[in-house]
Amino acid sequence: MIAAEIYERAGHERVAVDIDEESELEYWVTELGVTADDVRRAVEAVGHQALAVREYLASHTTP
């Protein structure tokens, strides 16, 4: 079991977007419903904080 799974099972939300770990990137692609390039672009623009990434994507991608 990876650390993120342990963290989630404990009832915590992920607060950082890790684009360097492939499994983490895949998680965020699925979670946010965007492409890997979109996630990378968002992190480059606003940093790794999940809330900031979500807000960026909400205002910079089309549904």
N, CA, C and O atoms as a MOPAC input file, in Angstrom:
PM7 MOZYME 1SCF
protein

 N      0.85500 1    -1.17500 1     0.00000 1
 C      0.00000 1     0.00000 1     0.00000 1
 C      0.90100 1     1.23900 1     0.00000 1
 O      1.85900 1     1.33100 1     0.76800 1
 N      0.57100 1     2.18400 1    -0.87700 1
 C      1.38400 1     3.40300 1    -0.93500 1
 C      0.92200 1     4.39600 1     0.12200 1
 O     -0.18800 1     4.29600 1     0.64400 1
 N      1.78000 1     5.34400 1     0.42300 1
 C      1.48300 1     6.31300 1     1.48200 1
 C      0.17700 1     7.05500 1     1.23300 1
 O     -0.58100 1     7.30400 1     2.17100 1
 N     -0.09400 1     7.41200 1    -0.01800 1
 C     -1.32300 1     8.14600 1    -0.32700 1
 C     -2.56200 1     7.33100 1     0.03600 1
 O     -3.55100 1     7.88400 1     0.51700 1
 N     -2.51100 1     6.00600 1    -0.19400 1
 C     -3.65200 1     5.16200 1     0.15800 1
 C     -3.84900 1     5.11800 1     1.66700 1
 O     -4.98200 1     5.16600 1     2.14400 1
 N     -2.77500 1     5.03000 1     2.41000 1
 C     -2.86200 1     5.04200 1     3.87000 1
 C     -3.45600 1     6.36600 1     4.32500 1
 O     -4.32400 1     6.39600 1     5.19700 1
 N     -2.99200 1     7.45300 1     3.73800 1
 C     -3.47100 1     8.79500 1     4.07500 1
 C     -4.96900 1     8.90700 1     3.80500 1
 O     -5.71600 1     9.42400 1     4.63600 1
 N     -5.40700 1     8.42500 1     2.64600 1
 C     -6.82900 1     8.49200 1     2.30600 1
 C     -7.67000 1     7.62300 1     3.23000 1
 O     -8.75800 1     8.03300 1     3.63600 1
 N     -7.19900 1     6.45200 1     3.56400 1
 C     -7.95400 1     5.56800 1     4.44700 1
 C     -8.13000 1     6.17400 1     5.83600 1
 O     -9.08600 1     5.86000 1     6.54500 1
 N     -7.21900 1     7.02600 1     6.20600 1
 C     -7.32400 1     7.68700 1     7.50800 1
 C     -8.33300 1     8.82400 1     7.46900 1
 O     -8.57500 1     9.47100 1     8.48800 1
 N     -8.93100 1     9.08000 1     6.29600 1
 C     -9.96200 1    10.09900 1     6.18500 1
 C     -9.43900 1    11.47200 1     5.82000 1
 O    -10.15700 1    12.46400 1     5.94800 1
 N     -8.21400 1    11.54200 1     5.37300 1
 C     -7.62900 1    12.82400 1     4.99800 1
 C     -7.77100 1    13.04600 1     3.49800 1
 O     -7.80400 1    12.09600 1     2.71600 1
 N     -7.85400 1    14.29900 1     3.11600 1
 C     -7.87300 1    14.62800 1     1.70600 1
 C     -6.46800 1    14.96100 1     1.25200 1
 O     -5.64300 1    15.42200 1     2.04100 1
 N     -6.20400 1    14.73100 1     0.00700 1
 C     -4.90700 1    15.10400 1    -0.54200 1
 C     -4.88500 1    16.61900 1    -0.70600 1
 O     -5.82000 1    17.20800 1    -1.24700 1
 N     -3.83100 1    17.22800 1    -0.24400 1
 C     -3.73700 1    18.68300 1    -0.30900 1
 C     -2.66100 1    19.15700 1    -1.26800 1
 O     -2.56700 1    20.35000 1    -1.55400 1
 N     -1.84900 1    18.23300 1    -1.76900 1
 C     -0.79400 1    18.60800 1    -2.70600 1
 C     -0.89300 1    17.74500 1    -3.96200 1
 O     -1.18200 1    16.55100 1    -3.89600 1
 N     -0.64800 1    18.37300 1    -5.09200 1
 C     -0.66900 1    17.68000 1    -6.37100 1
 C      0.76900 1    17.35800 1    -6.75300 1
 O      1.57800 1    18.25400 1    -6.99400 1
 N      1.07400 1    16.06200 1    -6.80600 1
 C      2.42200 1    15.60800 1    -7.15500 1
 C      2.42000 1    15.17200 1    -8.60800 1
 O      1.79400 1    14.16900 1    -8.95200 1
 N      3.11000 1    15.90900 1    -9.46500 1
 C      3.14400 1    15.56500 1   -10.88300 1
 C      4.37600 1    14.74600 1   -11.24300 1
 O      4.52700 1    14.32700 1   -12.39100 1
 N      5.25200 1    14.51600 1   -10.27800 1
 C      6.47400 1    13.76700 1   -10.54400 1
 C      6.29100 1    12.26600 1   -10.37100 1
 O      7.04900 1    11.48000 1   -10.94000 1
 N      5.31000 1    11.86800 1    -9.60700 1
 C      5.00600 1    10.45500 1    -9.37400 1
 C      3.86300 1    10.06500 1   -10.31100 1
 O      2.76800 1    10.61900 1   -10.21500 1
 N      4.11000 1     9.12000 1   -11.20900 1
 C      3.12900 1     8.75700 1   -12.24300 1
 C      1.77100 1     8.35300 1   -11.65400 1
 O      0.73200 1     8.76900 1   -12.16600 1
 N      1.77200 1     7.55100 1   -10.59100 1
 C      0.49500 1     7.12300 1   -10.00600 1
 C     -0.26400 1     8.30100 1    -9.41000 1
 O     -1.49400 1     8.33300 1    -9.44600 1
 N      0.45600 1     9.25700 1    -8.86700 1
 C     -0.18900 1    10.45900 1    -8.32500 1
 C     -0.77500 1    11.31700 1    -9.44500 1
 O     -1.89100 1    11.82500 1    -9.33600 1
 N     -0.01100 1    11.46800 1   -10.51200 1
 C     -0.50100 1    12.22900 1   -11.66000 1
 C     -1.77200 1    11.58500 1   -12.21000 1
 O     -2.74000 1    12.28000 1   -12.52100 1
 N     -1.76700 1    10.26300 1   -12.32800 1
 C     -2.95100 1     9.54700 1   -12.80400 1
 C     -4.14800 1     9.77300 1   -11.87100 1
 O     -5.27800 1     9.94000 1   -12.32900 1
 N     -3.88800 1     9.77600 1   -10.56500 1
 C     -4.96000 1    10.04700 1    -9.60000 1
 C     -5.59000 1    11.40600 1    -9.88700 1
 O     -6.81300 1    11.52200 1    -9.95700 1
 N     -4.75500 1    12.43800 1   -10.05400 1
 C     -5.27500 1    13.79100 1   -10.25400 1
 C     -5.96900 1    13.95400 1   -11.59800 1
 O     -6.93700 1    14.70800 1   -11.70300 1
 N     -5.49500 1    13.26700 1   -12.62100 1
 C     -6.16400 1    13.29600 1   -13.92100 1
 C     -7.59200 1    12.76800 1   -13.76700 1
 O     -8.54300 1    13.37000 1   -14.26800 1
 N     -7.73000 1    11.65100 1   -13.07800 1
 C     -9.05100 1    11.06300 1   -12.85100 1
 C     -9.89700 1    11.93500 1   -11.92800 1
 O    -11.06700 1    12.19100 1   -12.21000 1
 N     -9.31000 1    12.38200 1   -10.84200 1
 C    -10.02200 1    13.18100 1    -9.84600 1
 C    -10.54100 1    14.49400 1   -10.43200 1
 O    -11.65400 1    14.92100 1   -10.12200 1
 N     -9.73800 1    15.12400 1   -11.27000 1
 C    -10.08900 1    16.44800 1   -11.79400 1
 C    -10.76200 1    16.38900 1   -13.16200 1
 O    -11.31200 1    17.38900 1   -13.62300 1
 N    -10.72400 1    15.23900 1   -13.81000 1
 C    -11.37000 1    15.09500 1   -15.10900 1
 C    -10.71600 1    15.90600 1   -16.21300 1
 O    -11.39400 1    16.43400 1   -17.09400 1
 N     -9.39900 1    16.00200 1   -16.16000 1
 C     -8.64100 1    16.74900 1   -17.16000 1
 C     -7.47900 1    15.88900 1   -17.65100 1
 O     -7.28700 1    14.77000 1   -17.17500 1
 N     -6.71500 1    16.40400 1   -18.58900 1
 C     -5.57000 1    15.66100 1   -19.09100 1
 C     -4.35900 1    15.84600 1   -18.18900 1
 O     -4.32300 1    16.75300 1   -17.35700 1
 N     -3.37600 1    14.98400 1   -18.36100 1
 C     -2.12500 1    15.11000 1   -17.60800 1
 C     -1.45500 1    16.44200 1   -17.92600 1
 O     -0.89100 1    17.07900 1   -17.03600 1
 N     -1.51200 1    16.86600 1   -19.18100 1
 C     -0.93200 1    18.16100 1   -19.54600 1
 C     -1.63700 1    19.30900 1   -18.83600 1
 O     -0.99300 1    20.27500 1   -18.42700 1
 N     -2.95800 1    19.21000 1   -18.68600 1
 C     -3.70500 1    20.23800 1   -17.95600 1
 C     -3.23600 1    20.32100 1   -16.50500 1
 O     -3.04200 1    21.41100 1   -15.96800 1
 N     -3.05800 1    19.16400 1   -15.88300 1
 C     -2.60900 1    19.12900 1   -14.48700 1
 C     -1.21400 1    19.73400 1   -14.37800 1
 O     -0.95500 1    20.55700 1   -13.50000 1
 N     -0.32200 1    19.32700 1   -15.26600 1
 C      1.04400 1    19.87300 1   -15.24100 1
 C      1.04400 1    21.38900 1   -15.43000 1
 O      1.74900 1    22.10700 1   -14.72000 1
 N      0.26000 1    21.86800 1   -16.37900 1
 C      0.16400 1    23.29800 1   -16.66000 1
 C     -0.36500 1    24.05700 1   -15.43300 1
 O      0.13400 1    25.13300 1   -15.10400 1
 N     -1.35000 1    23.50500 1   -14.77700 1
 C     -1.92200 1    24.13900 1   -13.59000 1
 C     -0.89700 1    24.21300 1   -12.46000 1
 O     -0.76600 1    25.24500 1   -11.80200 1
 N     -0.17700 1    23.12300 1   -12.24100 1
 C      0.84100 1    23.11300 1   -11.18300 1
 C      1.94600 1    24.11900 1   -11.50000 1
 O      2.42900 1    24.81700 1   -10.60900 1
 N      2.33900 1    24.19200 1   -12.76000 1
 C      3.35800 1    25.17300 1   -13.14600 1
 C      2.86700 1    26.59500 1   -12.90500 1
 O      3.65600 1    27.47100 1   -12.55100 1
 N      1.57900 1    26.83000 1   -13.09400 1
 C      1.01800 1    28.17300 1   -12.95400 1
 C      0.79200 1    28.58600 1   -11.50600 1
 O      1.05200 1    29.73100 1   -11.13600 1
 N      0.29800 1    27.64000 1   -10.67100 1
 C     -0.11700 1    28.03700 1    -9.31400 1
 C      0.55600 1    27.27100 1    -8.18500 1
 O      0.32300 1    27.57000 1    -7.01300 1
 N      1.38400 1    26.29200 1    -8.51700 1
 C      2.03400 1    25.50700 1    -7.48000 1
 C      1.29900 1    24.21300 1    -7.20200 1
 O      0.37100 1    23.84800 1    -7.92500 1
 N      1.71200 1    23.52300 1    -6.15700 1
 C      1.23100 1    22.17100 1    -5.87800 1
 C     -0.00300 1    22.08400 1    -4.98100 1
 O     -0.52300 1    20.98700 1    -4.77700 1
 N     -0.47600 1    23.17500 1    -4.45300 1
 C     -1.62700 1    23.12500 1    -3.55700 1
 C     -2.88000 1    22.71200 1    -4.34200 1
 O     -3.23600 1    23.34600 1    -5.33600 1
 N     -3.53200 1    21.66000 1    -3.89000 1
 C     -4.66700 1    21.09100 1    -4.61400 1
 C     -5.79300 1    22.09700 1    -4.82700 1
 O     -6.37300 1    22.14900 1    -5.91200 1
 N     -6.10700 1    22.88200 1    -3.82600 1
 C     -7.18800 1    23.85200 1    -3.97400 1
 C     -6.86500 1    24.86600 1    -5.06400 1
 O     -7.73100 1    25.20300 1    -5.87100 1
 N     -5.64100 1    25.35200 1    -5.09700 1
 C     -5.23500 1    26.31600 1    -6.12400 1
 C     -5.28200 1    25.68300 1    -7.50800 1
 O     -5.68600 1    26.32900 1    -8.47500 1
 N     -4.87000 1    24.42500 1    -7.60400 1
 C     -4.91100 1    23.72300 1    -8.88300 1
 C     -6.35600 1    23.56100 1    -9.34500 1
 O     -6.66300 1    23.77600 1   -10.51800 1
 N     -7.24000 1    23.18300 1    -8.42900 1
 C     -8.66400 1    23.04000 1    -8.77100 1
 C     -9.24300 1    24.36600 1    -9.26800 1
 O     -9.95000 1    24.40400 1   -10.27400 1
 N     -8.93900 1    25.44500 1    -8.55800 1
 C     -9.45100 1    26.75300 1    -8.95500 1
 C     -8.91100 1    27.17600 1   -10.30700 1
 O     -9.65300 1    27.69700 1   -11.14000 1
 N     -7.62900 1    26.95800 1   -10.52800 1
 C     -7.01500 1    27.29600 1   -11.81300 1
 C     -7.70300 1    26.53500 1   -12.94400 1
 O     -8.08400 1    27.12200 1   -13.95700 1
 N     -7.85700 1    25.23400 1   -12.76500 1
 C     -8.46500 1    24.42300 1   -13.81200 1
 C     -9.92500 1    24.81900 1   -14.06300 1
 O    -10.39100 1    24.79400 1   -15.20200 1
 N    -10.63100 1    25.17900 1   -13.01100 1
 C    -12.02900 1    25.58500 1   -13.16200 1
 C    -12.14600 1    26.84000 1   -14.03200 1
 O    -13.13300 1    27.01500 1   -14.74600 1
 N    -11.15200 1    27.69400 1   -13.97000 1
 C    -11.22900 1    28.93700 1   -14.74600 1
 C    -10.45800 1    28.88800 1   -16.05900 1
 O    -10.54200 1    29.82100 1   -16.85600 1
 N     -9.69900 1    27.80100 1   -16.29900 1
 C     -8.87400 1    27.74300 1   -17.50400 1
 C     -9.16000 1    26.54500 1   -18.41800 1
 O     -8.47500 1    26.36700 1   -19.42500 1
 N    -10.13000 1    25.74800 1   -18.09200 1
 C    -10.47800 1    24.62000 1   -18.96500 1
 C    -11.96600 1    24.66700 1   -19.27600 1
 O    -12.75600 1    25.23300 1   -18.52000 1
 N    -12.33000 1    24.07400 1   -20.38100 1
 C    -13.73900 1    24.03300 1   -20.74600 1
 C    -14.31200 1    22.68100 1   -20.35600 1
 O    -13.63500 1    21.66100 1   -20.48500 1
 N    -15.54000 1    22.66300 1   -19.88400 1
 C    -16.15700 1    21.40200 1   -19.43200 1
 C    -16.40800 1    20.43100 1   -20.56000 1
 O    -16.91900 1    19.33500 1   -20.32900 1

